[in-house]
Amino acid sequence: MKILFTKHAESKFKVLGELGWKISKSKVKNTIRKPKWHGVSKFGQETAMSLINKRHILRVIFNRENDNIVTVTFHLARRGKYESTIQ
């Protein structure tokens, strides 16, 4: 299954980089493939989460379309914020 990125998701690499967070495409892809936690967003989209450090997670929101995974967006969050979405 191929992992694709929307234009918005592509732009997040630069935005987070400017804030001092270096997130690579491979980190996002690994989070989707082998998440520490998996959940559903409030809009019903799949989410995958992995640890960045003791206090922060990387949360990736994606859709499955045909034989592809389309990364809609991703962001950093403090641990604990999204535990209610974990399945």
ZIZIQUI-V38315 format. One record per backbone hydrogen bond with DSSP energy under -1.0 kcal/mol. CO is the residue of the C=O (numbers start at 1). NH is the residue of the N-H. If there is no record, write none. Layout:
BEGIN
[[CO,NH] [CO,NH]]
END
This chain:
BEGIN
[[2,69] [4,71] [6,10] [7,11] [8,12] [11,15] [12,16] [13,17] [14,18] [16,21] [17,20] [24,28] [25,29] [26,30] [27,31] [28,32] [29,33] [30,34] [37,49] [38,87] [39,47] [41,44] [45,41] [46,62] [47,39] [48,60] [49,36] [49,37] [50,58] [55,79] [56,52] [56,53] [57,77] [58,50] [59,75] [60,48] [61,72] [61,73] [62,46] [63,70] [65,68] [67,2] [68,65] [69,4] [70,63] [71,6] [73,61] [75,59] [77,57] [78,81] [82,85] [83,86] [85,40]]
END
